[in-house]
Amino acid sequence: MNFLYPGFLFALISVAIPVIIHLFNFRKFKKIYFSNVQLLKEVEQQNSSKEKLKNLLILFSRILAIIFLVLAFAQPYIPAHNQKTTALKNIVSIYIDNSYSMEAVNKDGNLLDEAKRRAKELIKGFGINDRFQLLTNDFEGKHQRLLNEETFLKALDDVKISAANRNLQQILNRQSNVLTGGENKYSFLISDFQKNISSIKKLETKADIQYSFLKLNANTLPNVAVDSVWTLSPNHQPGTNERLVIQLKNYSEEEAKNIPLKLSINNQQKGLGAVTIPAGKKIKDTLNFSGLNAGWQKGVVSIKDFPVTFDDTLSFSFKVDQSFPVLSINGSNAGNYIKALFAADSYYKLVENAESNINYSNFANYGLIVLNGLKNPSTGLAQQLKTYLNAGGKVVLFPDLDASIQSYNSFLSGLSLPVIQGLNTTPSKVDQIDLQNPIFRTVFEEIPKNLDLPTVSRYYSFAEKNTSNKEDIMLLPGRKPFFSKYIVGNGQVYLSASGLNSSDGNLARHPVFVPLIYRLALSGGNELPLYYNIGNDNTLASKKISLGKNQSLKITTDHFEAIPEIRQADGKTLIYIADQIKNAGFYNLKLADSLLAVYSFNNGRIESDMHYLSKTELGQLAGSNLKIFDTDKDAVKLIAGDNKIGQTLWKLCLILSLIFIAAEILLIRFFNNTKKTI
């Protein structure tokens, strides 16, 4: 058992004084007794033994009560069984959780401030030659070195709330990189230990490190967050109606009523609402807006919810294109159906290439590529299209039914599409159309009873081995595919079983043809994410960017500028930002003075869930070298680098003191309480 030195000295003095006083009183009592021995001889002979026992028991009860009361204030404790030697120096890693949840408060104030106070108390127990690591969620390079006490305290004062978050295993691994060598090694984690901090059932720890978790407890707080947003159309045209879906989540145990909801685009209010969210549930709300001009749009969805506010806003960005570029690669007998279709709408900008003169380098610039009646599609074209599809492009294929089947099969195999089995020349008619497909979902206000469908004079049949990536849009009798969608890479291929010439059927002249092509052009495809999360998303996507010699990209915002690393892959440009972006907001991607893209960054929502691991749950994560302390209930003591964190005994001492005080009272009142006679 160990004692705090001043408290122990005080205990000895406090015990000695009452003992001397009681001994003195006892001797005086004996003098009186012997001076009156003649008068009390008969009575005292009967009661002397009982009276002595009573006085001795009272004396011992009082002495023990005082001893244990003093010990309770001295706070004795039993060190952990694996106490380390003090001959070695100590290296100590202290992790301070500086995630958003540490903005919560308890009876002692802000959790982050309490964590700092706890860290200062811990290092006071170590020696002047010991060294310390300060670790936060930011995992900065400066946190990978050992500091003396003075430098550590200065660094501790600079710790601020951060959008970054880490799990327990990442934190312990980071600490173990510093806790090496022959010194005594200590790991301290000071956190509220939200449930999201651990994704595994068992932590990997090192046997030569003493781990201690100091659990801080926050007041229970209600919280509603803007969870996510998405648009119902990946294509955005000037002046058209837009629909934005907003998902809100209530993390509290009570219903959230009439939460104000607001949508702003380019600092202009575009929508208002109020929502009620059941306890622990998510709800979706759709806001409609219009009137956007061409260019990059900066949107913000916000709610009013106190006191947790870091997740009350979510920003997003997207581009409204002035036009939609389409490339049509035509065979010699392709006809003018595609040209006539896209010429009818000025939003579409059609570029035509002859089959014999294809410009492969510009594929990435087109939102849709139409292969119209190719006579001899090459494997080289298939390779270029596959790169385009991997980047999220869309391709529509109308075959030439008079071309070589062998040539087409080589081309189709290069795109991982089913090969042609044969040419059917028996006239037929489409008998099934998927009106619930996104292409047709908003075309018909109501489904006609006798819907007129396209007819076909001749068509290809296909040998399909794998249909997991297939979606039938129109079918011929016997469920033979007529117009189907296939997922290839990150893109989509729409494959027709027939061509557009009048000798093949009436698809090109049928009313369903116009909405079919327009809608598939605007659906799915190469849409950039609306937003990214700080700390989680370190790679940004962009359409292919060609850089000249000595040119570089910049990411900029107010008082911030960084040069990212870029890589070209699958027809697009990947932009690596590492951990350079620390604050939520809008960031511009620029090449010289040209604006290429606007990216939006938000704080992750992982900290929104204000539920915490219990002391028991934390104790199940690791072995015997992990100690768990609830700072509201457990006393934490550390002295001079010894492993003094163990079982505290002050509560036991206090209880024993009260027991002996009660025993003294009972002895005085009830022990041999009979009237003496003379």
ROTORNU-151877 format. One record per residue (C-alpha): residue number from 1; x, y, z. Coordinates in steps of 0.5 Angstrom, whole numbers, always signed. Layout:
N
[NUM,[X,Y,Z]]
...
// end
This chain:
678
[1,[+0,+0,+0]]
[2,[+3,+7,-2]]
[3,[+1,+14,+1]]
[4,[+2,+21,-1]]
[5,[+8,+23,+4]]
[6,[+5,+30,+7]]
[7,[-2,+26,+8]]
[8,[+2,+20,+12]]
[9,[+6,+25,+16]]
[10,[-1,+28,+18]]
[11,[-4,+22,+20]]
[12,[+1,+20,+25]]
[13,[+1,+26,+28]]
[14,[-7,+26,+29]]
[15,[-7,+19,+31]]
[16,[-1,+20,+37]]
[17,[-5,+26,+40]]
[18,[-11,+23,+42]]
[19,[-7,+16,+44]]
[20,[-3,+21,+49]]
[21,[-9,+24,+52]]
[22,[-13,+18,+53]]
[23,[-7,+14,+56]]
[24,[-7,+20,+61]]
[25,[-14,+20,+63]]
[26,[-14,+13,+64]]
[27,[-8,+14,+69]]
[28,[-12,+19,+73]]
[29,[-18,+15,+73]]
[30,[-13,+9,+76]]
[31,[-11,+14,+82]]
[32,[-18,+16,+84]]
[33,[-20,+9,+84]]
[34,[-14,+7,+89]]
[35,[-16,+13,+93]]
[36,[-23,+10,+94]]
[37,[-21,+3,+94]]
[38,[-24,+2,+101]]
[39,[-31,+5,+100]]
[40,[-32,+1,+93]]
[41,[-28,-5,+94]]
[42,[-34,-10,+94]]
[43,[-37,-6,+88]]
[44,[-31,-5,+84]]
[45,[-29,-12,+85]]
[46,[-36,-14,+81]]
[47,[-35,-9,+76]]
[48,[-28,-8,+75]]
[49,[-27,-13,+69]]
[50,[-33,-10,+65]]
[51,[-31,-3,+66]]
[52,[-24,-4,+64]]
[53,[-26,-8,+58]]
[54,[-31,-3,+56]]
[55,[-26,+3,+57]]
[56,[-21,-1,+53]]
[57,[-26,-2,+47]]
[58,[-28,+5,+47]]
[59,[-21,+7,+47]]
[60,[-19,+3,+41]]
[61,[-26,+4,+37]]
[62,[-24,+12,+37]]
[63,[-17,+11,+36]]
[64,[-19,+7,+29]]
[65,[-24,+12,+27]]
[66,[-19,+17,+27]]
[67,[-14,+13,+24]]
[68,[-18,+11,+18]]
[69,[-21,+18,+17]]
[70,[-14,+21,+17]]
[71,[-12,+15,+12]]
[72,[-18,+17,+8]]
[73,[-16,+24,+7]]
[74,[-9,+21,+5]]
[75,[-12,+17,-1]]
[76,[-8,+11,+0]]
[77,[-8,+6,-6]]
[78,[-5,-1,-9]]
[79,[-1,+0,-15]]
[80,[-2,-5,-21]]
[81,[+1,-11,-20]]
[82,[+6,-10,-26]]
[83,[+9,-4,-23]]
[84,[+15,-2,-27]]
[85,[+22,+0,-24]]
[86,[+24,+7,-23]]
[87,[+31,+6,-25]]
[88,[+29,+7,-32]]
[89,[+27,+14,-35]]
[90,[+20,+14,-38]]
[91,[+17,+16,-45]]
[92,[+9,+18,-44]]
[93,[+4,+19,-50]]
[94,[-2,+23,-49]]
[95,[-8,+23,-54]]
[96,[-12,+29,-53]]
[97,[-19,+28,-57]]
[98,[-20,+34,-61]]
[99,[-26,+32,-65]]
[100,[-33,+36,-65]]
[101,[-36,+32,-60]]
[102,[-31,+35,-55]]
[103,[-35,+41,-56]]
[104,[-40,+38,-51]]
[105,[-40,+40,-44]]
[106,[-41,+37,-37]]
[107,[-41,+40,-30]]
[108,[-33,+42,-31]]
[109,[-34,+46,-37]]
[110,[-32,+44,-44]]
[111,[-30,+37,-45]]
[112,[-23,+39,-49]]
[113,[-21,+44,-43]]
[114,[-22,+38,-38]]
[115,[-18,+34,-43]]
[116,[-12,+39,-43]]
[117,[-13,+39,-35]]
[118,[-13,+32,-34]]
[119,[-6,+32,-39]]
[120,[-3,+37,-34]]
[121,[-5,+33,-28]]
[122,[-2,+27,-31]]
[123,[+5,+30,-33]]
[124,[+6,+32,-26]]
[125,[+7,+25,-24]]
[126,[+13,+24,-28]]
[127,[+20,+26,-27]]
[128,[+24,+32,-30]]
[129,[+28,+28,-35]]
[130,[+22,+24,-38]]
[131,[+19,+26,-45]]
[132,[+12,+26,-47]]
[133,[+9,+26,-54]]
[134,[+2,+30,-55]]
[135,[-2,+27,-60]]
[136,[-9,+29,-63]]
[137,[-14,+27,-69]]
[138,[-10,+31,-74]]
[139,[-4,+26,-74]]
[140,[+1,+32,-75]]
[141,[+8,+31,-76]]
[142,[+10,+35,-70]]
[143,[+6,+30,-66]]
[144,[+11,+25,-68]]
[145,[+17,+27,-63]]
[146,[+18,+27,-56]]
[147,[+18,+34,-52]]
[148,[+20,+36,-45]]
[149,[+15,+38,-40]]
[150,[+15,+45,-41]]
[151,[+15,+44,-49]]
[152,[+9,+39,-48]]
[153,[+5,+44,-44]]
[154,[+6,+50,-49]]
[155,[+4,+45,-55]]
[156,[-2,+43,-50]]
[157,[-5,+50,-50]]
[158,[-5,+50,-58]]
[159,[-10,+44,-59]]
[160,[-16,+46,-62]]
[161,[-22,+43,-64]]
[162,[-21,+39,-71]]
[163,[-26,+36,-76]]
[164,[-21,+30,-77]]
[165,[-23,+24,-73]]
[166,[-19,+17,-72]]
[167,[-21,+10,-69]]
[168,[-18,+7,-63]]
[169,[-13,+2,-67]]
[170,[-10,+8,-71]]
[171,[-9,+12,-65]]
[172,[-5,+6,-61]]
[173,[-1,+5,-67]]
[174,[+1,+12,-68]]
[175,[+3,+12,-61]]
[176,[+7,+5,-61]]
[177,[+11,+9,-67]]
[178,[+14,+13,-61]]
[179,[+14,+9,-55]]
[180,[+20,+4,-57]]
[181,[+26,+3,-53]]
[182,[+28,+0,-46]]
[183,[+25,+6,-42]]
[184,[+18,+5,-38]]
[185,[+13,+6,-43]]
[186,[+6,+9,-42]]
[187,[+0,+11,-47]]
[188,[-6,+15,-44]]
[189,[-12,+16,-48]]
[190,[-17,+22,-46]]
[191,[-23,+22,-50]]
[192,[-31,+22,-49]]
[193,[-30,+15,-53]]
[194,[-36,+16,-58]]
[195,[-38,+9,-60]]
[196,[-36,+11,-67]]
[197,[-29,+11,-64]]
[198,[-28,+3,-64]]
[199,[-30,-1,-70]]
[200,[-27,-8,-68]]
[201,[-28,-12,-62]]
[202,[-21,-13,-60]]
[203,[-15,-8,-60]]
[204,[-8,-10,-62]]
[205,[-3,-7,-56]]
[206,[+4,-9,-54]]
[207,[+6,-12,-48]]
[208,[+11,-7,-46]]
[209,[+6,-1,-46]]
[210,[+2,+1,-40]]
[211,[-5,+3,-43]]
[212,[-10,+8,-39]]
[213,[-16,+10,-42]]
[214,[-19,+17,-38]]
[215,[-26,+17,-40]]
[216,[-30,+24,-40]]
[217,[-37,+24,-39]]
[218,[-41,+30,-43]]
[219,[-48,+32,-41]]
[220,[-54,+28,-45]]
[221,[-55,+33,-51]]
[222,[-60,+32,-57]]
[223,[-58,+33,-64]]
[224,[-61,+34,-71]]
[225,[-56,+34,-77]]
[226,[-56,+35,-84]]
[227,[-54,+28,-86]]
[228,[-53,+28,-94]]
[229,[-56,+31,-100]]
[230,[-57,+29,-107]]
[231,[-60,+31,-114]]
[232,[-65,+27,-118]]
[233,[-62,+29,-124]]
[234,[-54,+29,-126]]
[235,[-55,+33,-131]]
[236,[-57,+41,-130]]
[237,[-59,+46,-135]]
[238,[-60,+53,-135]]
[239,[-67,+55,-133]]
[240,[-70,+48,-132]]
[241,[-73,+46,-126]]
[242,[-68,+42,-121]]
[243,[-70,+38,-115]]
[244,[-66,+37,-109]]
[245,[-67,+31,-104]]
[246,[-65,+33,-97]]
[247,[-64,+27,-92]]
[248,[-64,+29,-84]]
[249,[-63,+25,-78]]
[250,[-65,+26,-71]]
[251,[-59,+23,-66]]
[252,[-63,+24,-60]]
[253,[-68,+20,-56]]
[254,[-74,+25,-57]]
[255,[-78,+27,-63]]
[256,[-75,+33,-66]]
[257,[-81,+38,-68]]
[258,[-81,+43,-73]]
[259,[-74,+44,-75]]
[260,[-73,+50,-79]]
[261,[-70,+48,-86]]
[262,[-67,+53,-91]]
[263,[-64,+52,-98]]
[264,[-59,+57,-101]]
[265,[-56,+57,-108]]
[266,[-50,+62,-109]]
[267,[-53,+66,-103]]
[268,[-60,+67,-106]]
[269,[-65,+63,-102]]
[270,[-68,+58,-106]]
[271,[-73,+54,-101]]
[272,[-75,+54,-94]]
[273,[-79,+49,-90]]
[274,[-80,+46,-83]]
[275,[-79,+38,-81]]
[276,[-81,+34,-76]]
[277,[-76,+28,-74]]
[278,[-78,+22,-70]]
[279,[-73,+20,-65]]
[280,[-67,+16,-68]]
[281,[-70,+16,-75]]
[282,[-68,+19,-82]]
[283,[-73,+23,-86]]
[284,[-72,+26,-93]]
[285,[-75,+32,-96]]
[286,[-75,+34,-103]]
[287,[-74,+42,-105]]
[288,[-75,+44,-112]]
[289,[-72,+51,-115]]
[290,[-70,+54,-122]]
[291,[-67,+60,-125]]
[292,[-60,+58,-125]]
[293,[-55,+61,-130]]
[294,[-50,+57,-133]]
[295,[-43,+56,-129]]
[296,[-41,+53,-122]]
[297,[-47,+53,-117]]
[298,[-45,+54,-109]]
[299,[-51,+51,-105]]
[300,[-52,+51,-98]]
[301,[-57,+47,-94]]
[302,[-58,+49,-87]]
[303,[-62,+48,-80]]
[304,[-63,+51,-74]]
[305,[-61,+46,-68]]
[306,[-58,+48,-61]]
[307,[-53,+46,-58]]
[308,[-49,+42,-63]]
[309,[-48,+46,-69]]
[310,[-42,+43,-73]]
[311,[-47,+39,-77]]
[312,[-53,+44,-78]]
[313,[-50,+46,-85]]
[314,[-48,+42,-91]]
[315,[-45,+45,-97]]
[316,[-45,+42,-104]]
[317,[-43,+45,-111]]
[318,[-45,+43,-118]]
[319,[-44,+45,-125]]
[320,[-50,+48,-130]]
[321,[-47,+47,-137]]
[322,[-49,+51,-143]]
[323,[-50,+46,-147]]
[324,[-49,+38,-148]]
[325,[-44,+35,-153]]
[326,[-46,+29,-157]]
[327,[-41,+25,-161]]
[328,[-44,+21,-167]]
[329,[-39,+16,-171]]
[330,[-43,+14,-177]]
[331,[-42,+9,-182]]
[332,[-43,+10,-189]]
[333,[-50,+8,-189]]
[334,[-52,+11,-183]]
[335,[-58,+16,-185]]
[336,[-59,+23,-182]]
[337,[-64,+21,-176]]
[338,[-59,+22,-170]]
[339,[-57,+29,-174]]
[340,[-64,+31,-174]]
[341,[-66,+29,-167]]
[342,[-60,+33,-164]]
[343,[-61,+39,-168]]
[344,[-68,+40,-166]]
[345,[-66,+42,-159]]
[346,[-60,+48,-158]]
[347,[-58,+45,-152]]
[348,[-55,+39,-155]]
[349,[-48,+40,-159]]
[350,[-47,+35,-164]]
[351,[-41,+33,-167]]
[352,[-40,+28,-173]]
[353,[-34,+23,-174]]
[354,[-34,+19,-180]]
[355,[-32,+12,-179]]
[356,[-26,+12,-183]]
[357,[-24,+19,-179]]
[358,[-25,+18,-172]]
[359,[-22,+23,-167]]
[360,[-20,+19,-161]]
[361,[-17,+24,-157]]
[362,[-23,+28,-155]]
[363,[-28,+23,-153]]
[364,[-27,+25,-146]]
[365,[-31,+32,-148]]
[366,[-37,+28,-150]]
[367,[-43,+27,-145]]
[368,[-46,+21,-150]]
[369,[-42,+18,-156]]
[370,[-47,+15,-161]]
[371,[-45,+9,-166]]
[372,[-49,+9,-172]]
[373,[-49,+4,-177]]
[374,[-41,+2,-177]]
[375,[-39,-2,-182]]
[376,[-33,-5,-179]]
[377,[-32,-3,-172]]
[378,[-25,-4,-170]]
[379,[-22,-7,-163]]
[380,[-18,+0,-163]]
[381,[-24,+3,-162]]
[382,[-27,-2,-157]]
[383,[-20,+0,-153]]
[384,[-22,+7,-153]]
[385,[-29,+7,-152]]
[386,[-27,+2,-146]]
[387,[-23,+8,-143]]
[388,[-28,+13,-144]]
[389,[-33,+8,-140]]
[390,[-29,+7,-135]]
[391,[-29,+15,-134]]
[392,[-36,+14,-133]]
[393,[-39,+16,-140]]
[394,[-45,+13,-144]]
[395,[-45,+10,-151]]
[396,[-51,+8,-155]]
[397,[-50,+3,-161]]
[398,[-54,+2,-167]]
[399,[-51,-4,-171]]
[400,[-51,-4,-179]]
[401,[-55,-11,-180]]
[402,[-51,-12,-187]]
[403,[-44,-12,-183]]
[404,[-40,-18,-182]]
[405,[-42,-21,-175]]
[406,[-35,-24,-174]]
[407,[-32,-16,-174]]
[408,[-38,-14,-170]]
[409,[-37,-20,-165]]
[410,[-29,-18,-164]]
[411,[-32,-11,-163]]
[412,[-37,-13,-158]]
[413,[-32,-18,-154]]
[414,[-27,-12,-153]]
[415,[-33,-8,-149]]
[416,[-35,-14,-145]]
[417,[-42,-14,-149]]
[418,[-45,-21,-151]]
[419,[-44,-23,-158]]
[420,[-48,-24,-164]]
[421,[-51,-31,-165]]
[422,[-55,-29,-171]]
[423,[-59,-25,-175]]
[424,[-67,-26,-175]]
[425,[-71,-24,-181]]
[426,[-78,-25,-179]]
[427,[-82,-19,-177]]
[428,[-83,-18,-170]]
[429,[-86,-12,-165]]
[430,[-84,-10,-159]]
[431,[-88,-13,-153]]
[432,[-85,-10,-147]]
[433,[-83,-4,-145]]
[434,[-80,-2,-138]]
[435,[-84,+5,-136]]
[436,[-81,+5,-129]]
[437,[-74,+5,-132]]
[438,[-71,+12,-130]]
[439,[-71,+14,-138]]
[440,[-79,+13,-139]]
[441,[-81,+15,-131]]
[442,[-83,+22,-133]]
[443,[-85,+21,-140]]
[444,[-92,+19,-139]]
[445,[-97,+22,-135]]
[446,[-101,+16,-135]]
[447,[-100,+9,-138]]
[448,[-104,+8,-144]]
[449,[-108,+2,-145]]
[450,[-106,+0,-152]]
[451,[-99,+3,-152]]
[452,[-96,+3,-159]]
[453,[-89,+0,-159]]
[454,[-84,+0,-165]]
[455,[-84,-6,-170]]
[456,[-78,-9,-173]]
[457,[-76,-12,-180]]
[458,[-70,-16,-178]]
[459,[-65,-16,-172]]
[460,[-60,-19,-168]]
[461,[-60,-24,-163]]
[462,[-55,-25,-158]]
[463,[-51,-30,-154]]
[464,[-52,-28,-147]]
[465,[-48,-31,-141]]
[466,[-48,-26,-136]]
[467,[-54,-22,-134]]
[468,[-52,-19,-128]]
[469,[-50,-12,-131]]
[470,[-56,-12,-136]]
[471,[-62,-8,-135]]
[472,[-68,-9,-141]]
[473,[-71,-3,-143]]
[474,[-75,-6,-149]]
[475,[-76,-13,-151]]
[476,[-79,-17,-157]]
[477,[-83,-24,-156]]
[478,[-80,-29,-152]]
[479,[-76,-24,-148]]
[480,[-71,-23,-153]]
[481,[-67,-17,-152]]
[482,[-69,-11,-157]]
[483,[-66,-5,-153]]
[484,[-62,-6,-147]]
[485,[-57,-3,-142]]
[486,[-50,-6,-140]]
[487,[-46,-3,-134]]
[488,[-39,-3,-137]]
[489,[-33,+0,-132]]
[490,[-36,+6,-129]]
[491,[-40,+8,-135]]
[492,[-46,+5,-139]]
[493,[-47,+2,-146]]
[494,[-54,+2,-149]]
[495,[-55,-4,-154]]
[496,[-60,-4,-160]]
[497,[-62,-11,-163]]
[498,[-63,-7,-170]]
[499,[-61,-1,-174]]
[500,[-64,+6,-175]]
[501,[-65,+5,-183]]
[502,[-72,+4,-185]]
[503,[-71,-3,-188]]
[504,[-69,-5,-181]]
[505,[-76,-3,-177]]
[506,[-79,+4,-175]]
[507,[-75,+5,-169]]
[508,[-72,+12,-171]]
[509,[-79,+14,-174]]
[510,[-83,+12,-168]]
[511,[-85,+17,-162]]
[512,[-82,+13,-157]]
[513,[-75,+15,-160]]
[514,[-74,+22,-158]]
[515,[-75,+21,-151]]
[516,[-71,+15,-151]]
[517,[-65,+18,-153]]
[518,[-66,+25,-150]]
[519,[-67,+22,-143]]
[520,[-61,+17,-144]]
[521,[-57,+22,-145]]
[522,[-58,+26,-139]]
[523,[-59,+20,-134]]
[524,[-53,+17,-130]]
[525,[-46,+18,-133]]
[526,[-40,+22,-131]]
[527,[-43,+27,-125]]
[528,[-38,+29,-120]]
[529,[-40,+28,-113]]
[530,[-44,+34,-110]]
[531,[-39,+35,-104]]
[532,[-33,+31,-100]]
[533,[-32,+30,-93]]
[534,[-26,+33,-89]]
[535,[-21,+28,-87]]
[536,[-24,+22,-91]]
[537,[-24,+24,-98]]
[538,[-17,+26,-100]]
[539,[-18,+24,-108]]
[540,[-22,+29,-112]]
[541,[-25,+27,-119]]
[542,[-25,+31,-125]]
[543,[-26,+31,-132]]
[544,[-19,+30,-136]]
[545,[-15,+36,-136]]
[546,[-9,+37,-140]]
[547,[-3,+41,-138]]
[548,[+2,+44,-142]]
[549,[+9,+45,-140]]
[550,[+11,+48,-133]]
[551,[+3,+48,-132]]
[552,[+0,+46,-125]]
[553,[-6,+46,-122]]
[554,[-8,+50,-116]]
[555,[-14,+49,-111]]
[556,[-15,+56,-107]]
[557,[-20,+59,-103]]
[558,[-20,+65,-98]]
[559,[-13,+66,-95]]
[560,[-11,+59,-98]]
[561,[-8,+56,-104]]
[562,[-5,+49,-105]]
[563,[-2,+45,-111]]
[564,[-4,+38,-111]]
[565,[-1,+32,-114]]
[566,[-5,+30,-120]]
[567,[-5,+23,-124]]
[568,[-9,+21,-131]]
[569,[-13,+15,-130]]
[570,[-19,+12,-135]]
[571,[-20,+18,-139]]
[572,[-21,+23,-132]]
[573,[-16,+27,-128]]
[574,[-15,+25,-121]]
[575,[-13,+30,-116]]
[576,[-9,+28,-109]]
[577,[-10,+33,-104]]
[578,[-7,+29,-98]]
[579,[-9,+33,-91]]
[580,[-8,+40,-94]]
[581,[-16,+42,-93]]
[582,[-17,+43,-86]]
[583,[-24,+47,-86]]
[584,[-31,+47,-89]]
[585,[-33,+51,-95]]
[586,[-32,+52,-102]]
[587,[-25,+51,-106]]
[588,[-24,+53,-113]]
[589,[-19,+49,-118]]
[590,[-16,+53,-123]]
[591,[-11,+53,-128]]
[592,[-7,+59,-129]]
[593,[-13,+64,-128]]
[594,[-18,+59,-131]]
[595,[-24,+56,-126]]
[596,[-24,+49,-128]]
[597,[-28,+46,-122]]
[598,[-31,+48,-115]]
[599,[-31,+43,-110]]
[600,[-35,+43,-103]]
[601,[-32,+40,-97]]
[602,[-36,+39,-90]]
[603,[-35,+36,-84]]
[604,[-36,+29,-83]]
[605,[-42,+27,-80]]
[606,[-39,+21,-76]]
[607,[-39,+26,-70]]
[608,[-46,+27,-70]]
[609,[-48,+21,-66]]
[610,[-47,+23,-59]]
[611,[-47,+16,-56]]
[612,[-41,+13,-52]]
[613,[-38,+7,-50]]
[614,[-39,+5,-43]]
[615,[-33,+3,-38]]
[616,[-35,-4,-39]]
[617,[-35,-4,-46]]
[618,[-28,-1,-46]]
[619,[-25,-6,-42]]
[620,[-27,-11,-47]]
[621,[-23,-8,-52]]
[622,[-16,-10,-49]]
[623,[-12,-15,-44]]
[624,[-9,-14,-37]]
[625,[-5,-8,-39]]
[626,[-11,-3,-41]]
[627,[-14,+1,-35]]
[628,[-20,+4,-35]]
[629,[-22,+10,-31]]
[630,[-28,+14,-31]]
[631,[-26,+21,-29]]
[632,[-33,+22,-25]]
[633,[-32,+16,-21]]
[634,[-25,+14,-21]]
[635,[-19,+17,-17]]
[636,[-13,+17,-22]]
[637,[-6,+18,-19]]
[638,[+1,+18,-22]]
[639,[+7,+19,-18]]
[640,[+14,+20,-20]]
[641,[+14,+16,-26]]
[642,[+12,+10,-22]]
[643,[+6,+6,-25]]
[644,[+2,+8,-19]]
[645,[-5,+7,-23]]
[646,[-8,+2,-19]]
[647,[-14,+1,-14]]
[648,[-16,+7,-9]]
[649,[-17,+5,-2]]
[650,[-20,+12,+0]]
[651,[-27,+10,+0]]
[652,[-26,+4,+4]]
[653,[-22,+8,+9]]
[654,[-28,+13,+10]]
[655,[-33,+7,+11]]
[656,[-29,+4,+16]]
[657,[-28,+10,+20]]
[658,[-36,+11,+20]]
[659,[-36,+4,+23]]
[660,[-32,+5,+29]]
[661,[-35,+12,+30]]
[662,[-42,+8,+31]]
[663,[-38,+2,+35]]
[664,[-36,+7,+40]]
[665,[-43,+10,+40]]
[666,[-46,+4,+41]]
[667,[-41,+2,+47]]
[668,[-42,+8,+51]]
[669,[-49,+7,+50]]
[670,[-51,+0,+51]]
[671,[-45,-4,+54]]
[672,[-46,-5,+62]]
[673,[-51,+1,+62]]
[674,[-53,-1,+69]]
[675,[-53,+4,+75]]
[676,[-48,+3,+80]]
[677,[-49,+3,+88]]
[678,[-45,+5,+94]]
// end
